[in-house]
């Protein structure tokens, strides 16, 4: 899996295009960086930049952008509507693919330390990178803004995590953090009435809405607002319960509504000792901010949302709840829109979600899952949805060999060149075996006699897709595996020292060239495991496909094993050789046993 990190630095300049371009040019000078978006705001005098890349590339790009901003932005003359505390206000790192939140927090700490040490700018860590619980909330860190930071830095409680405890007059203070991916997501209505969009937005967002009584069906906003009575009692926002004290209501809220009332009141700025104003009804989703508006260009109302943790509130579940609420009110939803980009994991989960709703197999190729998600969510309703551009971390097969036509690949194997050779063919053979097992599982889903096995078949088909994809990548990996040996052979060998360096490099190259086909053996054995499971349940009309899949996978095991064995005599490391030999023997013997078991069941099922 490709390792991808997103970074969304916010710079305190949104009016001077030359300064903005200077910063983005600096970012793009870092190899491996993809600049996704540049969003300047004149009124806020702020530009939000979105970049993605490997952890190493994003780490460097973030630092050099902060450095350049500190050189060309002077906070002493900065004015804008958005809260800010420095030339680079915040630098959040976001895990996208193959990277954990803790790894992003560590990147934040590394970048924060460099900003403090090398640039002399005070740095506060926030959200998942925060050094103290009270610094997790960015609003608290930023409180006082640039104008109040000189005094704030003198407070021992607000000593910066990195850098000097005094204000850099031109660069100010920078917040560096790690957070979840924010998905900007809009849902489209078949109406131009903003009230209808707000009606649904207030139902689904975490903040919720004012509690109302009376004429609340089907449009809740038509009811009468409920206020705290001022007599010391605490009405529940979600039901008819009334507590005689905050403690009573808190107990009820925890037991009946599974919530923390103290945290709820704090988020709404309600004083538990003396509550005033309107009582709030909970929204249906956490980590969702939403409001209704009208987009004239689309001639329709939209529910505009920020999903701040799609693991908690996935866009597909938010959409289906919005559809449910819309139906109650006689409103239609025509589709939805991703503003910017969305992680592959979110789209994959959406595709699986809708396939399950249809009782269709979830173990299908990635491109098919993406199409399911796009169509089910109506993501091309108002603007085109280019999967390659919009989905971050989309698995790609970029190998030269696997992207050739079948005939071209076979021709390439037949030429007077050593690669592609037996290792690549072994991987392809195993991939076809896994594909056949997945195919039979997919064809079984939807047939009445297999309804009770729906989850099991989906799980098997998903595993088949994963094994297939790994082996497809192995087609090119095997051809590339010997490159390190060839590179070592080309190294100079004029002195004893050069000969020793060359010998060590060749040994490491042979080990790398051995590990790749060994991995192919493991994956082909996994394909055989799938065939063994599938042969127990296959429709008699498809059992020959399972048998063929097992034959292909077994051929892959033996062919890849040859490629392991042919490298071993060139390796001096006896421990490594023994490890490979022992592991290989066990895998081959077990694969042969499985293949024989599958063949027996296939033969028994066939008449001739």
C-alpha positions in Angstrom: 0.0 0.0 0.0 1.3 3.4 -1.0 2.1 5.6 2.0 0.4 9.0 1.7 0.1 11.9 4.0 -1.9 15.1 3.4 -0.9 18.5 4.8 -3.1 21.5 4.8 -1.0 24.6 5.8 -2.9 27.9 6.3 -1.0 31.0 5.4 -1.9 34.5 6.6 -2.0 36.0 3.1 -5.0 35.9 0.8 -4.8 39.2 -1.2 -1.4 39.2 -2.9 -1.2 36.6 -5.6 2.6 37.0 -6.0 3.2 36.0 -2.3 0.8 33.1 -2.6 2.6 31.8 -5.7 6.0 32.3 -4.1 4.9 29.9 -1.3 3.3 27.3 -3.6 6.3 27.4 -5.9 8.5 26.6 -2.9 6.2 23.7 -2.0 6.2 22.3 -5.5 10.0 22.4 -5.6 10.1 19.4 -3.3 10.2 16.2 -5.3 7.3 13.8 -4.8 4.8 16.5 -3.8 1.4 16.9 -5.4 -0.3 20.3 -5.0 -4.0 19.5 -4.8 -5.6 22.9 -4.0 -4.8 26.6 -3.4 -7.8 28.4 -1.8 -7.1 32.1 -1.2 -9.7 34.3 0.7 -9.5 38.1 0.3 -11.7 38.9 3.3 -10.0 36.4 5.6 -6.6 37.4 4.1 -5.7 33.8 4.3 -4.8 31.0 1.9 -5.4 27.3 2.5 -3.1 25.0 0.6 -3.6 21.2 0.3 -0.7 19.0 -0.6 -0.1 15.2 -0.6 2.8 12.9 -0.9 5.0 10.4 0.9 5.7 11.2 4.6 9.2 12.2 3.8 8.2 14.6 0.9 5.4 16.2 2.9 7.6 16.7 5.9 10.1 18.6 3.9 7.5 20.6 1.9 5.7 21.7 5.1 8.9 23.0 6.6 10.2 24.9 3.6 6.7 26.5 3.1 6.7 27.7 6.7 10.3 29.0 6.2 9.3 30.9 3.0 6.2 32.3 4.5 8.2 33.7 7.5 10.4 35.5 5.0 7.7 37.2 2.9 4.7 37.7 5.3 4.9 40.4 8.0 2.3 39.8 10.7 2.7 43.4 12.1 0.6 44.7 9.2 -1.8 41.7 8.8 -5.5 42.2 9.0 -8.2 39.6 8.2 -11.5 38.2 9.4 -10.2 34.8 10.3 -8.5 34.1 13.6 -4.8 33.7 13.1 -1.6 33.8 15.2 1.2 33.6 12.6 2.5 34.0 9.1 1.8 30.3 8.9 -1.1 29.9 11.2 -1.5 26.1 11.3 0.2 23.1 9.7 -2.0 20.0 10.2 -0.8 16.5 9.0 -3.4 14.0 8.0 -3.1 10.2 7.5 -4.5 9.1 4.1 -3.1 5.7 3.2 -0.6 3.3 4.8 0.1 5.8 7.6 -1.1 5.9 11.2 -2.3 8.9 13.2 0.6 8.5 15.6 3.0 8.6 12.6 1.5 11.9 11.6 1.8 13.2 15.2 5.5 12.3 15.1 5.8 14.1 11.8 4.2 17.1 13.4 6.7 17.0 16.3 9.6 16.7 13.9 8.4 19.7 11.8 7.5 21.7 14.9 11.0 21.1 16.4 12.7 22.3 13.1 10.5 25.4 12.9 11.4 26.3 16.5 15.1 25.5 16.3 15.9 26.6 12.8 13.5 29.5 12.2 13.1 30.9 15.8 9.3 30.7 15.6 7.3 29.6 18.7 5.3 26.4 18.0 2.3 24.9 19.7 1.4 21.3 19.0 -2.4 20.6 18.8 -5.0 17.9 18.3 -3.5 14.4 18.1 0.0 15.8 18.4 -0.8 17.9 21.5 1.7 17.7 24.4 -1.1 18.5 26.9 -4.8 17.8 26.9 -5.6 21.5 27.2 -3.7 22.1 23.9 -5.6 19.6 21.9 -8.3 22.2 21.0 -7.0 24.6 18.3 -9.3 27.4 19.4 -7.7 27.4 22.9 -4.2 27.4 21.4 -5.1 30.3 19.1 -7.0 32.3 21.7 -5.6 35.8 21.9 -4.5 35.6 18.3 -1.3 37.3 17.0 -2.0 40.5 19.0 -2.2 38.6 22.3 0.6 36.1 21.7 3.4 38.2 23.2 1.7 38.1 26.6 0.5 34.5 26.3 4.1 33.3 25.7 5.2 34.8 29.0 2.7 32.6 30.9 4.5 29.4 32.1 1.3 27.4 31.4 1.6 28.4 27.8 5.3 27.8 27.2 5.6 26.8 23.6 6.4 23.2 22.7 9.3 24.3 20.5 11.0 27.6 19.8 11.5 30.7 22.0 9.1 31.8 24.7 8.9 35.2 23.0 7.1 36.4 20.0 8.7 36.5 16.6 7.4 39.9 15.6 7.1 39.2 11.8 6.3 35.5 11.8 4.2 35.2 15.0 3.4 31.8 16.3 2.6 28.5 14.4 0.4 25.6 15.4 1.5 22.2 14.1 -0.8 19.2 14.6 -2.2 15.9 13.4 -5.8 15.3 12.7 -8.3 13.1 10.9 -9.0 13.7 7.2 -11.7 16.3 6.7 -14.2 15.5 3.9 -16.0 18.5 2.5 -19.3 16.9 1.4 -22.5 18.4 0.0 -25.9 16.8 -0.5 -28.2 18.2 -3.2 -32.0 18.7 -2.9 -34.7 18.9 -5.6 -35.6 22.3 -4.2 -34.2 25.9 -4.0 -35.7 26.4 -0.5 -32.8 26.9 1.9 -35.1 26.2 4.9 -35.5 22.6 3.6 -31.7 22.1 3.4 -31.3 23.5 6.9 -34.1 21.3 8.2 -32.1 18.2 7.3 -28.7 19.7 8.1 -29.8 20.5 11.7 -31.1 16.9 12.1 -27.8 15.3 11.1 -25.1 17.6 12.4 -23.5 17.0 15.8 -24.5 20.3 17.2 -28.2 19.5 16.6 -30.8 22.1 16.9 -33.2 23.9 19.3 -35.7 21.6 20.9 -39.3 22.4 19.7 -42.8 21.2 20.6 -46.1 21.3 18.9 -46.3 21.5 15.1 -43.0 19.6 14.4 -44.2 17.1 11.9 -43.1 16.9 9.1 -41.1 20.1 9.4 -39.5 20.4 12.8 -38.7 24.1 12.4 -42.4 25.0 12.5 -42.7 23.9 16.2 -42.3 26.2 19.3 -38.9 26.6 20.7 -38.3 25.2 24.2 -36.3 27.3 26.7 -34.7 26.5 30.0 -37.5 27.4 32.5 -35.3 29.3 34.9 -36.7 27.4 37.9 -33.6 25.2 38.4 -35.0 22.3 36.4 -33.2 20.8 33.4 -35.3 19.6 30.4 -33.8 16.9 28.2 -33.3 18.0 24.7 -34.0 14.5 23.2 -37.1 13.4 25.1 -39.7 14.6 27.7 -37.6 13.9 30.8 -37.1 16.8 33.2 -34.3 16.6 35.8 -34.5 18.5 39.1 -30.8 19.2 38.9 -27.9 19.0 36.4 -26.7 15.8 38.0 -30.1 14.1 37.6 -30.3 15.1 33.9 -26.6 14.0 33.4 -27.4 10.5 34.8 -30.5 10.3 32.5 -28.5 11.5 29.5 -25.8 9.0 30.1 -28.2 6.0 30.6 -30.8 6.8 27.9 -28.8 8.8 25.3 -25.3 7.4 25.8 -23.8 10.8 26.2 -21.7 13.1 28.4 -23.9 16.0 29.3 -21.1 18.0 30.8 -19.2 17.9 27.5 -22.5 18.6 25.6 -23.2 21.7 27.7 -19.6 22.9 27.3 -19.8 22.6 23.5 -23.0 24.7 23.6 -21.6 27.2 26.1 -24.4 26.4 28.6 -23.6 26.9 32.3 -24.8 23.8 34.2 -25.3 25.9 37.4 -27.5 28.5 35.7 -28.7 27.3 32.2 -30.3 30.0 30.0 -31.6 30.2 26.5 -32.8 27.4 24.3 -32.7 23.7 25.0 -30.8 21.8 22.4 -31.8 18.5 20.7 -28.9 16.2 19.7 -28.0 15.7 16.1 -27.8 12.2 14.7 -24.0 12.2 13.8 -20.9 13.0 15.7 -18.0 14.8 13.9 -20.4 16.4 11.4 -20.8 20.1 10.8 -23.6 21.0 8.5 -25.7 24.0 7.2 -28.1 24.6 4.4 -27.6 27.0 1.5 -28.6 27.6 -2.1 -26.2 27.3 -5.0 -27.4 29.5 -7.8 -25.1 27.9 -10.3 -26.7 24.5 -9.7 -30.2 26.0 -9.2 -30.8 23.9 -6.0 -30.4 23.9 -2.3 -27.5 22.0 -0.7 -26.7 20.6 2.7 -23.0 21.7 3.1 -21.0 19.6 5.5 -17.6 19.0 6.9 -17.1 15.4 8.0 -14.2 15.7 10.4 -13.8 12.0 11.1 -15.2 9.8 8.4 -14.4 6.7 10.4 -17.0 7.8 12.9 -19.5 9.3 10.4 -18.9 7.9 6.9 -20.4 9.9 4.0 -22.6 7.1 2.8 -24.2 6.7 6.2 -24.8 10.4 6.5 -26.3 10.4 3.0 -28.7 7.6 3.7 -29.9 9.3 6.9 -30.4 12.5 5.0 -32.5 10.5 2.4 -34.5 9.1 5.3 -35.1 12.6 6.7 -35.9 14.0 3.3 -38.5 11.3 2.6 -40.3 12.2 5.8 -40.7 15.7 4.5 -41.5 14.9 0.9 -38.1 16.2 -0.3 -36.0 14.5 -2.9 -32.2 14.2 -2.9 -30.7 14.3 -6.4 -27.2 13.3 -5.4 -24.1 14.6 -3.6 -20.7 16.2 -4.2 -17.2 15.8 -2.9 -15.5 19.2 -2.7 -11.8 18.5 -3.1 -10.7 14.9 -2.6 -11.7 11.9 -0.5 -9.6 9.0 0.9 -9.8 5.7 -1.0 -10.8 4.0 2.3 -13.9 6.1 2.6 -14.9 5.3 -1.0 -14.1 1.6 -0.6 -16.3 1.4 2.5 -19.1 3.2 0.6 -18.9 0.8 -2.3 -19.0 -2.2 0.1 -22.0 -0.6 2.0 -24.1 -0.2 -1.1 -23.2 -3.7 -2.5 -24.4 -5.1 0.8 -27.6 -3.2 0.6 -28.2 -4.8 -2.8 -27.1 -8.3 -1.5 -24.4 -8.3 -4.1 -20.8 -9.5 -3.6 -18.4 -7.1 -2.1 -15.3 -9.0 -3.4 -15.1 -7.3 -6.7 -12.4 -5.3 -8.5 -11.6 -1.9 -7.0 -12.7 -0.1 -10.1 -16.1 -1.7 -9.8 -16.4 -0.8 -6.1 -15.6 2.8 -7.0 -18.3 2.9 -9.7 -20.8 1.5 -7.2 -20.0 4.2 -4.7 -20.1 7.0 -7.3 -23.4 5.9 -8.8 -25.1 5.1 -5.4 -24.1 8.4 -3.9 -24.9 10.4 -7.1 -21.4 12.0 -6.9 -21.6 13.1 -10.6 -24.9 14.9 -10.0 -23.7 18.5 -10.4 -20.1 18.2 -11.5 -18.0 15.4 -13.1 -16.4 12.9 -10.7 -13.0 11.8 -12.0 -12.0 8.8 -9.7 -8.4 9.1 -10.6 -8.3 12.8 -9.5 -10.8 12.8 -6.7 -9.8 9.6 -4.7 -6.6 9.9 -2.7 -4.6 6.6 -2.2 -6.4 4.8 -5.0 -4.4 1.6 -5.5 -2.6 1.6 -8.8 -0.9 -1.1 -10.8 1.7 0.8 -12.7 3.9 -2.1 -13.7 5.1 -2.0 -17.3 4.4 -5.7 -17.8 0.9 -6.0 -16.3 -0.3 -3.0 -18.3 0.5 -4.7 -21.6 -2.1 -6.5 -23.6 -2.2 -10.3 -23.1 -0.7 -11.0 -26.5 2.0 -8.4 -26.0 3.0 -9.8 -22.6 3.2 -13.4 -24.1 5.3 -12.0 -26.9 7.6 -10.3 -24.5 8.1 -13.5 -22.5 9.0 -15.3 -25.7 11.8 -12.9 -26.7 15.6 -13.4 -26.3 15.7 -11.5 -23.1 15.9 -13.0 -19.5 13.0 -10.9 -18.2 10.1 -11.3 -17.9 10.8 -14.9 -17.1 9.5 -17.8 -14.9 9.0 -15.6 -11.8 6.7 -13.2 -13.6 4.8 -16.0 -15.2 4.4 -17.7 -11.8 2.9 -14.6 -10.3 0.5 -14.3 -13.2 -0.5 -17.9 -12.9 -1.3 -17.5 -9.2 -3.2 -14.3 -9.9 -5.5 -16.2 -12.3 -6.0 -18.9 -9.7 -7.1 -16.3 -7.1 -9.3 -14.5 -9.7 -11.1 -17.8 -10.5 -11.8 -18.5 -6.9 -13.2 -14.9 -6.5 -15.2 -15.3 -9.6 -17.0 -18.4 -8.4 -17.7 -16.7 -5.0 -19.2 -13.7 -6.8 -21.3 -15.8 -9.1 -22.7 -17.7 -6.1 -23.8 -14.5 -4.3 -27.4 -13.7 -5.3 -28.4 -17.3 -5.9 -31.1 -18.3 -3.5 -29.4 -21.4 -2.3 -26.4 -19.4 -1.1 -28.3 -16.6 0.7 -27.3 -18.1 4.1 -23.7 -17.9 3.1 -23.7 -14.2 1.9 -21.2 -12.9 4.5 -18.9 -15.9 4.1 -18.9 -15.6 0.3 -18.3 -11.9 0.3 -15.3 -12.4 2.7 -13.9 -15.1 0.5 -14.3 -13.0 -2.6 -12.6 -10.0 -0.9 -9.7 -12.1 0.1 -9.5 -13.4 -3.5 -9.3 -9.8 -4.8 -6.5 -9.0 -2.3 -4.4 -12.1 -3.2 -5.0 -11.4 -6.9 -3.9 -7.8 -6.7 -0.8 -8.8 -4.7 0.2 -11.4 -7.4 -0.5 -8.9 -10.2 2.0 -6.6 -8.6 4.4 -9.5 -8.3 4.5 -9.9 -12.1 6.6 -6.7 -12.3 8.2 -7.0 -8.9 9.8 -10.3 -10.0 11.3 -8.8 -13.1 12.6 -5.8 -11.1 13.9 -8.0 -8.3 17.1 -9.0 -10.1 18.0 -5.3 -10.9 19.9 -4.9 -7.6 22.1 -7.9 -8.6 22.8 -6.5 -12.0 23.6 -3.1 -10.4 26.0 -4.8 -8.1 27.7 -6.6 -11.0 28.3 -3.2 -12.6 30.1 -1.8 -9.6 33.9 -1.1 -9.8 36.2 -3.9 -8.8 39.7 -2.5 -9.3 40.7 -2.6 -5.6 40.3 -5.0 -2.8 38.0 -2.6 -1.0 35.8 -2.1 -4.2 35.7 -5.9 -4.6 34.5 -6.3 -1.0 31.8 -3.6 -1.4 30.7 -5.2 -4.7 30.5 -8.6 -3.1 28.4 -7.4 -0.2 26.1 -5.6 -2.6 25.7 -8.7 -4.7 24.8 -10.8 -1.7 22.1 -8.3 -0.6 20.9 -8.3 -4.2 20.6 -12.0 -4.4 18.7 -12.0 -1.1 16.2 -9.4 -2.4 15.8 -11.4 -5.6 15.0 -14.5 -3.5 12.5 -12.9 -1.2 10.3 -11.8 -4.1 9.5 -15.3 -5.6 9.3 -16.6 -2.0 6.5 -14.1 -1.4 4.9 -15.3 -4.7 4.9 -18.8 -3.3 3.1 -17.6 -0.2 0.5 -15.7 -2.2 -0.1 -18.6 -4.6 -0.6 -20.9 -1.6 -3.1 -18.4 -0.3 -4.9 -18.7 -3.7 -5.0 -22.4 -3.2 -6.5 -21.9 0.3 -9.3 -19.9 -1.4 -9.9 -22.7 -3.9 -10.1 -25.3 -1.1 -12.8 -23.2 0.7 -14.7 -22.5 -2.5 -14.8 -26.1 -3.7 -16.9 -27.1 -0.6 -19.7 -24.7 -1.7 -19.4 -24.3 -5.5 -22.4 -24.8 -7.7 -21.7 -28.0 -9.7 -21.8 -26.0 -12.9 -18.8 -23.9 -11.7 -16.7 -26.5 -10.0 -14.5 -26.9 -13.0 -13.5 -23.2 -12.6 -12.5 -23.9 -9.0 -10.4 -26.8 -10.2 -8.8 -24.7 -12.9 -8.0 -22.0 -10.3 -6.3 -24.6 -8.1 -4.2 -25.9 -11.0 -3.1 -22.4 -11.9 -2.3 -21.6 -8.2 -0.3 -24.8 -7.8 1.6 -24.1 -11.0 2.5 -20.7 -9.5 3.7 -22.3 -6.3 6.1 -24.6 -8.0 7.3 -22.1 -10.7 8.0 -19.5 -8.0 9.8 -22.1 -5.9 12.1 -22.8 -8.8 13.0 -19.1 -8.8 13.8 -19.2 -5.1 15.9 -22.3 -5.4 18.0 -21.1 -8.4 19.2 -18.1 -6.4 20.2 -19.9 -3.2 23.6 -21.3 -4.4 24.7 -17.7 -5.0 24.0 -16.7 -1.3 26.7 -17.2 1.3 24.5 -16.6 4.3 23.8 -20.1 5.5 21.1 -19.1 8.1 19.3 -17.2 5.3 19.5 -20.2 3.0 18.2 -22.6 5.7 15.3 -20.2 6.4 14.3 -20.1 2.8 14.7 -23.9 2.2 12.7 -24.8 5.3 9.9 -22.3 4.6 9.8 -23.3 0.9 9.5 -27.0 1.6 6.6 -26.5 4.0 4.8 -24.2 1.6 5.2 -26.5 -1.4 4.2 -29.7 0.5 1.1 -28.0 2.0 0.2 -26.6 -1.4 0.4 -30.0 -3.1 -1.8 -31.4 -0.4 -4.4 -28.7 -0.9 -4.3 -29.0 -4.7 -4.8 -32.8 -4.4 -7.8 -32.3 -2.1 -9.4 -29.8 -4.5 -8.7 -32.1 -7.5 -10.3 -35.1 -5.8 -13.5 -33.1 -5.0 -13.7 -31.7 -8.6 -13.2 -35.2 -10.1 -15.9 -36.6 -7.8 -18.3 -33.9 -8.9 -17.7 -34.4 -12.6 -19.3 -37.3 -14.5 -16.4 -37.9 -16.9 
